[in-house]
Amino acid sequence: FYIAHSDNSLTDDFDSFQQRIRNNFRHYTCILYCNDNWTKHDGGALRLYPHTRHLLEEDDAVRHYNYIDVLPQNGKLLIFDSCLVHSVQPVTSETKTRRALTLWINRPDDSGVKQWHNVK
């Protein structure tokens, strides 16, 4: 399982408009689930916290925000904003393995995120 996190969190740095800078260029997270006959009782749901792209601390989402659980059912394609906080719940099945293919769609290089080669 994975603890609550964002695939593109906010940094402590600000741009010229006093907006916090994002950690990387990830714009969308895409997950394709490859799990035959998966049920709620098997666990392993992706827990997505809508309306959390502004949070600095991912734990705030867990404590204060509603969530949506998405079962990793075969053939389901989930695409969401990479800035949103999400986690993966433990698999409870003793006979099944949770399988997923994940990729990220990036923004252009001029999108205002922190560029690590320029950071001192």
Secondary structure as GFF3:
##gff-version 3
##sequence-region A 1 120
A	DSSP	beta_strand	2	6	.	.	.	ID=ss1
A	DSSP	beta_strand	10	14	.	.	.	ID=ss2
A	DSSP	beta_strand	20	22	.	.	.	ID=ss3
A	DSSP	beta_strand	26	33	.	.	.	ID=ss4
A	DSSP	three_ten_helix	40	42	.	.	.	ID=ss5
A	DSSP	beta_strand	46	49	.	.	.	ID=ss6
A	DSSP	alpha_helix	58	64	.	.	.	ID=ss7
A	DSSP	beta_strand	68	70	.	.	.	ID=ss8
A	DSSP	beta_strand	77	81	.	.	.	ID=ss9
A	DSSP	beta_strand	85	88	.	.	.	ID=ss10
A	DSSP	beta_strand	100	106	.	.	.	ID=ss11
A	DSSP	three_ten_helix	116	118	.	.	.	ID=ss12
###
